Amino acid sequence: MYDEDELAAIREAREEWESETRDPARERFGERKDRFATVSNLEVEDLYTPTDVADIDFESDLGFPGEFPYTRGPYPTMYRGRTWTMRQFAGFGTAEETNERFHFLVENGQTGLSTAFDMPSLMGKDSDDPLSDGEVGKEGVAVDTLRDMEILFDEIDVGEVSTSFTINPSAPVIYAMYVALADQQGVPREEIRGTLQNDMLKEFIAQKEWVIPPGPSLELVTDTVEFAAEQTPKFHPISVSGYHIREAGSTAVQELAFTLADGFAYVEDALERGMDVDTVAPLLSFFFNSHNSIFEEVAKFRAARRIYARVMDEWYDAEAAESKRLKFHTQTAGQSLTAQQPLNNVVRVTIQALAGVLGGTQSLHTNSFDEALALPGEEAVRVALRTQQIIAEESGAADVIDPLGGSFFVESLTDEVEEEAMTYIKEIREMGEGSVRDGVLAGIEQGYFHREIQGASYEYQERVEDGEEIVVGVNKYASEEDTRPDILTVDEDTQERQLARLAEVKSERDDDAVEAALDDVRAAVEAGENVMPSLVEAVKAYATMGEIMDVFEAKHGSYRETAGVV
């Protein structure tokens, strides 16, 4: 963007500024730190100039919003057309309680629903399973059968609302329930909108919620992709999630690289199934973390779009623009929240949310200030939602497309993040001998991802303990005052109420119809056919989550036992 004479003049002027202006000031006043770096420990200079972005080609590296390589945003008008979807995560206790919270959020201006499930549901266990005792409804809503889904969406039209489901090993069952619910409500399947997290590769890399081994898990994910392409084209069957990779302790670069590698792995598996890349790719969505280093996060989001566009074009021969346009949901960083001085979290979340907006997110969840202590209470949820609304309506951040584009610092950092992430992605591809999918599976088996994330997490914690990384209210500006707010508690009788409903469903349903439906699921699994059609019919017969997931464990074995996790 600059000719060589201009760059030479800028370099000369900078050297003069350093020696005559900056260095005397440094000697007189000093600097706060010996070294400045992002949360991920990428070193940052004191000043950036055109010389730091001399290699950027505007048209091929930046371009314009809504055009390849989408660095500046996936849509031409971005938030000037409509703001991002404000999708606050909600779920606790029974379906009735979560339905009440859904209505509360919609009444306060939320524009999309996002569902949190309890641990038994996440792990494919029924509430009456002995392993579920004490966990029912504790960290999300309990869903055992279609009856719970009916109550969860009582007086909510699934044809009008977009719903996200944060669930993985048992995601196909929840998806089947949502499709069955749409059928009940008379909503055409092609009209239902939403997102299923359903990212099993990320589970084996970071979050560690699994039921069956990686290979069969990937097959099941691809079943949902194939079914979605045919039946629910507006519903995203996978949200490829870097959020939990970051929460496990990764750097921003690792989060980006491992997430995109997982996405490419899903594409490759679907292609091997015989699907067309321009059918598969538009169904994918992505889910990123937004941490405290605002410029690093913006650079990560911009680099994500550019890498994805180029790889889909060059490696997978995607032709449709929609296949190269990465779209993502953002959640503010849960691991950054502190139990000490929890109101400080309001500020952290605001900075992180602003980074998501400046980076061009399509939907956003802002964490509540009390989440380091418990499930969020109504006041904290309202503040979290109002944070997004203030950014959208009052800050001006939504008025300009890619407002940090062209910043010497941000463009330089975007390039650096892109280069380091691509180094990881290429290494993973080499591990798979040319296949990203095989490289991801090999990396899981060999512990590659665990080692990389653990090393980054350990290094960060060392910096916190040494005081190099400041956490306000924890290792600096600490207070002895008790600043804990009132917190939400789940009723002690939640488990009893859920068990009573499950028993009622089991007593009222047609047991012969349930067994016949489960036999159809078994037959599909044994034949290697897509299991989604049989899952939809099984949930309509009110087969339970646990009964359905037991079919897959019986076929593929329990990975909990294989991996030493019970």
C-alpha positions as CSV (number, residue, x, y, z in Angstrom):
1,M,0.0,0.0,0.0
2,Y,3.1,2.2,0.2
3,D,5.9,2.6,-2.2
4,E,9.5,1.9,-1.2
5,D,10.5,5.6,-1.0
6,E,7.7,6.4,1.4
7,L,8.6,3.4,3.5
8,A,12.2,4.4,3.6
9,A,11.3,7.9,4.7
10,I,9.0,6.5,7.4
11,R,11.8,4.3,8.7
12,E,14.2,7.2,8.9
13,A,11.6,9.4,10.6
14,R,10.9,6.6,13.2
15,E,14.6,6.2,14.0
16,E,14.8,10.0,14.5
17,W,11.7,9.9,16.8
18,E,13.2,7.1,18.8
19,S,16.5,8.7,19.4
20,E,15.4,12.3,19.9
21,T,11.9,12.0,21.4
22,R,11.1,8.5,22.8
23,D,14.5,7.5,24.3
24,P,14.9,10.7,26.4
25,A,11.4,10.3,27.7
26,R,12.1,6.6,28.6
27,E,15.2,7.6,30.5
28,R,13.4,10.2,32.4
29,F,10.1,8.5,33.2
30,G,10.7,4.8,32.5
31,E,8.0,2.4,31.3
32,R,5.5,0.3,33.4
33,K,6.9,-3.0,32.2
34,D,10.1,-4.4,30.8
35,R,8.0,-6.3,28.2
36,F,4.4,-5.7,26.9
37,A,2.4,-8.7,25.6
38,T,-1.1,-9.9,24.9
39,V,-2.9,-12.4,27.2
40,S,-1.5,-15.1,24.9
41,N,2.0,-13.6,25.4
42,L,2.4,-12.3,21.9
43,E,4.9,-9.4,22.3
44,V,3.6,-6.0,21.2
45,E,5.8,-3.0,20.2
46,D,5.4,0.5,21.5
47,L,4.4,1.9,18.1
48,Y,3.2,0.6,14.7
49,T,3.7,2.4,11.4
50,P,3.2,1.6,7.7
51,T,6.5,-0.3,7.8
52,D,4.8,-3.0,9.9
53,V,2.1,-3.6,7.2
54,A,4.3,-3.0,4.1
55,D,3.6,-6.5,2.7
56,I,-0.2,-6.2,2.9
57,D,-2.0,-6.1,-0.4
58,F,-5.3,-4.2,0.2
59,E,-7.4,-6.1,-2.3
60,S,-6.2,-9.7,-1.7
61,D,-5.6,-9.4,2.1
62,L,-8.3,-7.0,3.2
63,G,-10.8,-6.2,0.5
64,F,-14.3,-5.1,1.3
65,P,-16.9,-6.4,3.7
66,G,-19.0,-9.2,2.2
67,E,-16.3,-10.0,-0.3
68,F,-13.4,-12.5,-0.4
69,P,-11.4,-13.0,1.8
70,Y,-13.9,-11.6,4.2
71,T,-11.3,-10.1,6.5
72,R,-13.4,-7.1,7.1
73,G,-16.7,-9.0,7.7
74,P,-18.9,-11.6,6.1
75,Y,-21.7,-9.2,5.1
76,P,-21.6,-6.0,3.1
77,T,-23.5,-3.8,5.6
78,M,-22.7,-5.7,8.9
79,Y,-24.3,-4.0,11.9
80,R,-25.6,-1.0,9.9
81,G,-28.2,-3.4,8.5
82,R,-29.0,-5.3,11.7
83,T,-27.0,-5.8,14.9
84,W,-25.6,-9.2,16.0
85,T,-28.0,-11.7,17.6
86,M,-28.0,-11.2,21.3
87,R,-28.1,-14.8,22.4
88,Q,-27.8,-15.2,26.2
89,F,-27.1,-18.7,27.5
90,A,-29.9,-20.0,29.8
91,G,-30.8,-23.3,31.5
92,F,-31.2,-24.6,35.0
93,G,-33.5,-26.9,37.0
94,T,-36.5,-28.3,35.1
95,A,-37.9,-27.3,31.8
96,E,-40.5,-25.1,33.4
97,E,-37.9,-23.0,35.1
98,T,-35.8,-22.6,32.0
99,N,-38.9,-21.8,29.9
100,E,-39.6,-19.0,32.4
101,R,-36.1,-17.6,32.0
102,F,-36.5,-17.8,28.2
103,H,-39.6,-15.6,28.4
104,F,-37.8,-13.2,30.8
105,L,-34.9,-12.8,28.3
106,V,-37.2,-12.3,25.3
107,E,-39.2,-9.7,27.2
108,N,-35.9,-7.9,27.9
109,G,-34.9,-7.7,24.3
110,Q,-33.0,-10.9,23.6
111,T,-33.1,-11.8,20.0
112,G,-32.1,-15.5,20.1
113,L,-32.3,-18.4,22.6
114,S,-29.4,-20.5,23.8
115,T,-29.9,-23.6,25.9
116,A,-27.6,-25.0,28.7
117,F,-28.2,-28.6,29.7
118,D,-27.4,-30.4,32.9
119,M,-24.6,-32.9,33.2
120,P,-26.7,-36.0,32.9
121,S,-28.3,-34.7,29.7
122,L,-24.9,-33.7,28.3
123,M,-23.6,-37.2,29.0
124,G,-26.6,-39.0,27.5
125,K,-27.9,-40.2,30.9
126,D,-31.5,-40.1,32.2
127,S,-32.3,-38.3,35.4
128,D,-33.1,-41.6,37.1
129,D,-29.7,-43.1,36.3
130,P,-27.6,-43.7,39.4
131,L,-24.8,-41.6,37.9
132,S,-27.2,-38.7,37.7
133,D,-27.9,-38.5,41.4
134,G,-27.2,-35.0,42.7
135,E,-26.6,-33.5,39.3
136,V,-30.1,-33.2,37.9
137,G,-30.8,-29.6,36.8
138,K,-27.7,-28.3,38.6
139,E,-25.7,-26.6,35.8
140,G,-28.4,-26.6,33.1
141,V,-31.8,-27.8,32.3
142,A,-32.7,-31.5,32.6
143,V,-34.1,-33.1,29.3
144,D,-34.9,-36.7,29.4
145,T,-37.7,-37.0,26.8
146,L,-39.6,-35.1,24.2
147,R,-42.0,-34.1,27.0
148,D,-39.3,-31.9,28.5
149,M,-38.7,-30.3,25.2
150,E,-42.4,-29.6,24.8
151,I,-42.4,-27.8,28.2
152,L,-39.1,-26.0,27.5
153,F,-40.6,-24.3,24.4
154,D,-44.1,-23.8,25.8
155,E,-45.6,-20.7,24.1
156,I,-42.5,-20.3,22.0
157,D,-42.9,-20.7,18.2
158,V,-39.9,-22.6,16.9
159,G,-40.6,-21.2,13.5
160,E,-40.0,-17.7,14.7
161,V,-37.1,-18.1,17.1
162,S,-33.5,-19.1,16.5
163,T,-32.3,-21.5,19.1
164,S,-28.8,-22.7,20.0
165,F,-28.2,-25.9,21.9
166,T,-24.9,-26.3,23.7
167,I,-24.6,-30.1,23.9
168,N,-22.2,-32.6,22.3
169,P,-22.2,-36.4,22.9
170,S,-26.0,-36.5,23.0
171,A,-26.5,-33.7,20.5
172,P,-28.2,-35.8,17.8
173,V,-30.9,-36.8,20.3
174,I,-31.6,-33.2,21.2
175,Y,-31.6,-32.3,17.5
176,A,-34.1,-35.1,16.9
177,M,-36.3,-33.7,19.7
178,Y,-36.3,-30.2,18.2
179,V,-37.2,-31.6,14.8
180,A,-40.0,-33.6,16.4
181,L,-41.2,-30.5,18.3
182,A,-41.3,-28.5,15.0
183,D,-43.4,-31.3,13.5
184,Q,-45.8,-31.1,16.5
185,Q,-46.1,-27.3,16.1
186,G,-46.8,-27.6,12.4
187,V,-43.5,-25.7,11.5
188,P,-42.0,-27.0,8.2
189,R,-38.6,-28.5,8.9
190,E,-37.0,-26.3,6.3
191,E,-38.0,-23.2,8.3
192,I,-36.5,-24.1,11.7
193,R,-33.4,-22.0,12.6
194,G,-30.7,-22.5,15.2
195,T,-27.4,-24.1,16.0
196,L,-26.4,-27.4,17.5
197,Q,-22.9,-27.4,19.1
198,N,-22.3,-31.1,18.3
199,D,-18.5,-30.6,18.1
200,M,-17.2,-33.9,19.3
201,L,-13.6,-33.3,18.1
202,K,-13.4,-30.4,20.5
203,E,-14.6,-32.6,23.3
204,F,-11.7,-35.0,22.8
205,I,-9.3,-32.1,22.6
206,A,-10.4,-30.0,25.5
207,Q,-13.8,-30.3,27.2
208,K,-13.7,-34.0,27.7
209,E,-17.5,-34.8,27.6
210,W,-17.8,-38.0,25.6
211,V,-19.7,-41.3,25.4
212,I,-18.4,-43.3,22.4
213,P,-14.9,-43.2,20.8
214,P,-13.7,-40.4,18.5
215,G,-14.2,-42.3,15.2
216,P,-17.8,-43.3,15.8
217,S,-18.5,-39.9,17.3
218,L,-17.3,-38.3,14.1
219,E,-19.6,-40.5,12.0
220,L,-22.6,-39.5,14.2
221,V,-21.8,-35.8,13.7
222,T,-21.7,-36.4,9.9
223,D,-25.1,-38.0,10.1
224,T,-26.5,-34.8,11.5
225,V,-24.8,-32.8,8.8
226,E,-26.2,-35.0,6.1
227,F,-29.7,-34.9,7.6
228,A,-29.6,-31.1,8.1
229,A,-28.7,-30.6,4.4
230,E,-31.7,-32.6,3.4
231,Q,-34.3,-31.7,6.0
232,T,-33.4,-28.5,8.0
233,P,-31.2,-26.3,5.7
234,K,-31.5,-23.2,7.9
235,F,-30.3,-25.1,11.0
236,H,-26.6,-25.3,11.6
237,P,-25.8,-28.9,12.8
238,I,-22.4,-28.1,14.1
239,S,-21.0,-25.1,15.9
240,V,-17.2,-25.7,15.7
241,S,-16.1,-24.5,19.1
242,G,-12.9,-22.9,20.1
243,Y,-14.5,-21.5,23.2
244,H,-13.8,-24.5,25.3
245,I,-10.3,-24.9,23.9
246,R,-9.6,-21.4,25.2
247,E,-11.3,-22.1,28.5
248,A,-9.0,-25.1,28.9
249,G,-6.0,-22.8,28.8
250,S,-5.0,-22.4,25.2
251,T,-3.6,-19.2,23.6
252,A,-5.7,-17.2,21.1
253,V,-3.6,-18.7,18.3
254,Q,-4.1,-22.3,19.5
255,E,-7.8,-21.6,19.9
256,L,-8.0,-20.4,16.3
257,A,-5.9,-23.1,14.8
258,F,-7.4,-26.1,16.5
259,T,-10.9,-24.8,15.9
260,L,-10.4,-24.3,12.2
261,A,-8.6,-27.7,12.0
262,D,-11.7,-29.3,13.5
263,G,-13.9,-27.5,11.0
264,F,-11.8,-28.7,8.1
265,A,-11.9,-32.2,9.5
266,Y,-15.8,-32.1,9.5
267,V,-15.7,-30.9,5.9
268,E,-13.4,-33.7,4.9
269,D,-15.5,-36.4,6.6
270,A,-18.7,-35.1,4.9
271,L,-16.9,-35.1,1.5
272,E,-15.9,-38.7,2.0
273,R,-19.5,-39.4,2.7
274,G,-20.2,-38.2,-0.8
275,M,-21.6,-34.7,0.0
276,D,-20.7,-31.7,-2.0
277,V,-18.4,-29.0,-0.4
278,D,-20.8,-26.2,-1.4
279,T,-23.6,-28.1,0.4
280,V,-21.6,-28.9,3.6
281,A,-19.7,-25.7,4.2
282,P,-22.7,-23.3,4.5
283,L,-24.1,-25.5,7.3
284,L,-21.0,-24.9,9.5
285,S,-20.9,-22.2,12.1
286,F,-18.1,-21.4,14.5
287,F,-17.9,-20.4,18.2
288,F,-15.1,-18.4,19.6
289,N,-14.0,-17.1,23.0
290,S,-13.4,-13.4,23.6
291,H,-10.7,-12.7,26.2
292,N,-9.3,-9.5,27.8
293,S,-6.7,-8.5,25.2
294,I,-9.1,-6.5,23.0
295,F,-6.8,-6.1,20.0
296,E,-5.6,-9.7,20.0
297,E,-9.2,-10.9,20.0
298,V,-10.1,-8.5,17.1
299,A,-7.0,-9.8,15.2
300,K,-8.0,-13.4,15.9
301,F,-11.5,-12.9,14.5
302,R,-10.3,-11.2,11.4
303,A,-7.6,-13.8,10.8
304,A,-10.2,-16.5,11.2
305,R,-12.3,-15.3,8.3
306,R,-9.3,-14.9,6.1
307,I,-7.8,-18.3,6.8
308,Y,-11.1,-20.0,6.4
309,A,-11.9,-18.3,3.1
310,R,-8.5,-19.1,1.6
311,V,-8.4,-22.7,2.8
312,M,-11.9,-23.5,1.6
313,D,-11.0,-22.1,-1.8
314,E,-7.5,-23.6,-2.2
315,W,-7.7,-26.9,-0.4
316,Y,-11.4,-27.9,-0.9
317,D,-12.2,-26.2,-4.2
318,A,-15.3,-24.5,-2.7
319,E,-17.0,-22.3,-5.3
320,A,-20.0,-20.7,-3.6
321,A,-19.3,-17.5,-1.7
322,E,-21.3,-18.9,1.2
323,S,-18.9,-21.8,1.5
324,K,-16.0,-19.4,2.1
325,R,-17.7,-17.0,4.5
326,L,-17.0,-17.9,8.1
327,K,-19.7,-16.9,10.5
328,F,-19.3,-17.2,14.3
329,H,-20.9,-16.8,17.7
330,T,-18.8,-15.3,20.5
331,Q,-19.0,-15.8,24.2
332,T,-17.0,-13.7,26.7
333,A,-14.3,-15.5,28.6
334,G,-15.7,-17.5,31.5
335,Q,-12.2,-18.3,32.8
336,S,-11.4,-14.6,33.2
337,L,-14.2,-14.1,35.7
338,T,-13.2,-13.8,39.3
339,A,-15.0,-14.8,42.5
340,Q,-13.1,-11.9,44.2
341,Q,-14.7,-8.5,43.6
342,P,-17.3,-10.0,41.2
343,L,-18.6,-6.6,40.1
344,N,-15.2,-6.1,38.3
345,N,-16.5,-8.8,35.9
346,V,-19.0,-6.3,34.5
347,V,-16.0,-4.3,33.1
348,R,-14.2,-7.4,31.9
349,V,-17.3,-8.6,30.0
350,T,-17.8,-5.2,28.5
351,I,-14.3,-5.2,27.1
352,Q,-14.6,-8.7,25.8
353,A,-18.0,-8.0,24.2
354,L,-16.7,-4.9,22.5
355,A,-13.9,-7.0,21.1
356,G,-16.4,-9.4,19.6
357,V,-18.3,-6.5,18.1
358,L,-15.2,-4.8,16.7
359,G,-14.2,-8.2,15.3
360,G,-17.5,-8.7,13.5
361,T,-19.3,-11.5,15.4
362,Q,-22.7,-12.7,14.2
363,S,-24.1,-13.5,17.7
364,L,-22.9,-12.8,21.2
365,H,-23.3,-14.1,24.7
366,T,-22.1,-11.9,27.6
367,N,-21.3,-13.7,30.8
368,S,-23.0,-12.5,34.0
369,F,-20.8,-11.0,36.7
370,D,-21.8,-13.7,39.3
371,E,-20.9,-16.7,37.1
372,A,-17.7,-17.4,39.0
373,L,-19.9,-18.2,42.0
374,A,-23.0,-19.8,40.7
375,L,-25.6,-19.9,37.9
376,P,-26.5,-16.4,37.0
377,G,-29.3,-14.6,38.8
378,E,-31.9,-12.4,37.1
379,E,-30.2,-9.1,38.0
380,A,-26.9,-10.3,36.7
381,V,-28.4,-11.7,33.5
382,R,-30.2,-8.3,32.9
383,V,-26.9,-6.4,33.3
384,A,-25.2,-8.8,30.9
385,L,-27.9,-8.3,28.3
386,R,-27.9,-4.5,28.8
387,T,-24.2,-4.5,28.2
388,Q,-24.7,-5.7,24.7
389,Q,-27.6,-3.3,24.1
390,I,-25.5,-0.4,25.3
391,I,-22.7,-1.3,22.9
392,A,-25.2,-1.6,20.1
393,E,-27.3,1.5,20.8
394,E,-25.0,3.9,22.6
395,S,-21.3,3.3,21.8
396,G,-21.2,3.8,18.1
397,A,-19.1,0.6,17.7
398,A,-21.9,-0.9,15.5
399,D,-22.0,2.1,13.2
400,V,-18.9,1.5,11.1
401,I,-17.9,-1.7,9.4
402,D,-14.6,-3.1,10.6
403,P,-13.7,0.2,12.5
404,L,-10.2,-1.0,13.4
405,G,-9.4,-2.1,9.8
406,G,-6.3,-0.2,8.6
407,S,-4.8,0.2,12.0
408,F,-1.1,-0.5,11.7
409,F,-1.2,-2.4,15.0
410,V,-4.3,-4.4,14.3
411,E,-3.3,-5.3,10.7
412,S,0.1,-6.3,11.8
413,L,-1.3,-8.4,14.7
414,T,-3.9,-10.0,12.3
415,D,-1.0,-11.1,10.0
416,E,0.9,-12.5,12.9
417,V,-2.0,-14.5,14.3
418,E,-2.8,-15.8,10.8
419,E,0.8,-16.9,10.2
420,E,1.1,-18.7,13.5
421,A,-2.3,-20.4,13.2
422,M,-1.5,-21.6,9.7
423,T,1.7,-23.1,11.0
424,Y,-0.3,-25.2,13.5
425,I,-3.0,-26.2,10.8
426,K,-0.3,-27.3,8.4
427,E,1.4,-29.3,11.1
428,I,-1.9,-31.1,11.9
429,R,-2.4,-31.8,8.2
430,E,1.1,-33.3,8.0
431,M,0.2,-35.5,11.0
432,G,-2.6,-36.9,8.8
433,E,-0.4,-37.3,5.8
434,G,-2.4,-34.7,3.8
435,S,-5.7,-35.0,5.6
436,V,-6.7,-32.6,8.3
437,R,-9.3,-35.0,9.6
438,D,-6.8,-37.8,10.0
439,G,-4.4,-35.3,11.6
440,V,-6.9,-34.2,14.2
441,L,-7.8,-37.9,15.0
442,A,-4.1,-38.7,15.3
443,G,-3.5,-35.7,17.4
444,I,-6.2,-36.7,19.8
445,E,-4.9,-40.3,20.1
446,Q,-1.3,-39.1,20.6
447,G,-2.1,-36.4,23.1
448,Y,-0.8,-33.6,20.9
449,F,-3.6,-31.1,21.6
450,H,-3.5,-31.8,25.4
451,R,0.2,-31.1,25.5
452,E,0.0,-27.9,23.6
453,I,-2.9,-26.5,25.7
454,Q,-1.4,-27.6,29.0
455,G,1.9,-26.0,28.2
456,A,0.2,-22.7,27.3
457,S,-2.0,-22.9,30.5
458,Y,1.0,-23.5,32.7
459,E,2.9,-20.7,31.2
460,Y,0.0,-18.2,31.7
461,Q,-0.4,-19.3,35.3
462,E,3.3,-18.8,36.0
463,R,3.0,-15.2,34.7
464,V,0.0,-14.6,37.0
465,E,1.8,-16.0,40.0
466,D,4.9,-13.9,39.2
467,G,2.8,-10.8,38.9
468,E,3.7,-10.3,35.2
469,E,0.1,-10.8,34.3
470,I,-2.2,-8.7,36.4
471,V,-5.6,-9.9,37.5
472,V,-7.3,-7.0,39.3
473,G,-8.7,-7.9,42.6
474,V,-6.7,-11.2,42.7
475,N,-3.0,-10.5,42.5
476,K,-3.3,-6.7,42.6
477,Y,-5.8,-4.3,44.2
478,A,-7.1,-7.2,46.4
479,S,-9.6,-6.5,49.2
480,E,-10.5,-8.3,52.4
481,E,-14.1,-7.0,52.1
482,D,-16.8,-9.7,51.4
483,T,-18.1,-8.6,47.9
484,R,-20.1,-11.7,47.1
485,P,-23.6,-10.9,45.7
486,D,-26.8,-12.9,46.3
487,I,-26.6,-15.9,44.1
488,L,-29.1,-18.2,42.4
489,T,-29.7,-21.6,43.9
490,V,-31.4,-24.5,42.3
491,D,-34.3,-25.9,44.4
492,E,-33.5,-29.0,46.4
493,D,-36.7,-30.7,45.0
494,T,-35.7,-30.2,41.4
495,Q,-34.4,-33.8,41.1
496,E,-37.6,-35.2,42.6
497,R,-39.8,-33.2,40.3
498,Q,-37.8,-34.3,37.2
499,L,-37.9,-37.9,38.3
500,A,-41.6,-37.7,38.8
501,R,-42.1,-36.4,35.3
502,L,-39.9,-39.1,33.8
503,A,-41.7,-41.8,35.7
504,E,-45.0,-40.4,34.4
505,V,-43.8,-40.4,30.8
506,K,-42.6,-43.9,31.1
507,S,-45.9,-45.1,32.6
508,E,-48.0,-43.4,29.9
509,R,-46.1,-44.2,26.7
510,D,-46.6,-47.2,24.5
511,D,-43.7,-49.5,25.5
512,D,-44.1,-51.7,22.3
513,A,-43.8,-48.6,20.2
514,V,-40.7,-47.5,22.1
515,E,-39.0,-50.8,21.7
516,A,-39.9,-50.9,18.0
517,A,-38.4,-47.4,17.5
518,L,-35.2,-48.4,19.4
519,D,-34.9,-51.5,17.2
520,D,-35.0,-49.2,14.2
521,V,-32.2,-47.1,15.7
522,R,-30.2,-50.3,16.3
523,A,-30.8,-51.5,12.8
524,A,-29.5,-48.2,11.4
525,V,-26.4,-48.3,13.5
526,E,-25.7,-51.9,12.6
527,A,-26.2,-51.1,8.9
528,G,-24.0,-48.0,8.9
529,E,-27.0,-45.9,7.8
530,N,-27.8,-42.3,8.8
531,V,-29.4,-42.7,12.2
532,M,-31.2,-39.3,12.3
533,P,-34.5,-40.4,10.7
534,S,-34.8,-43.3,13.3
535,L,-33.8,-40.9,16.1
536,V,-36.7,-38.6,15.3
537,E,-39.2,-41.4,15.3
538,A,-37.7,-42.8,18.6
539,V,-38.1,-39.5,20.4
540,K,-41.6,-39.1,19.1
541,A,-42.4,-42.5,20.8
542,Y,-40.9,-40.8,24.0
543,A,-37.9,-43.0,24.1
544,T,-35.5,-41.5,26.7
545,M,-32.1,-39.9,26.2
546,G,-30.5,-42.7,28.1
547,E,-32.3,-45.5,26.2
548,I,-31.2,-44.0,22.9
549,M,-27.6,-43.4,23.8
550,D,-27.3,-46.9,25.3
551,V,-27.8,-48.2,21.7
552,F,-24.6,-46.4,20.6
553,E,-22.6,-47.5,23.7
554,A,-23.7,-51.1,23.0
555,K,-22.4,-50.9,19.5
556,H,-19.2,-48.9,20.0
557,G,-18.3,-49.3,23.6
558,S,-17.9,-46.7,26.3
559,Y,-15.1,-44.3,25.8
560,R,-15.4,-43.2,29.4
561,E,-14.1,-46.6,30.4
562,T,-11.5,-46.8,27.6
563,A,-10.1,-43.4,28.5
564,G,-10.3,-44.1,32.3
565,V,-13.0,-41.6,32.9
566,V,-16.2,-42.8,34.6
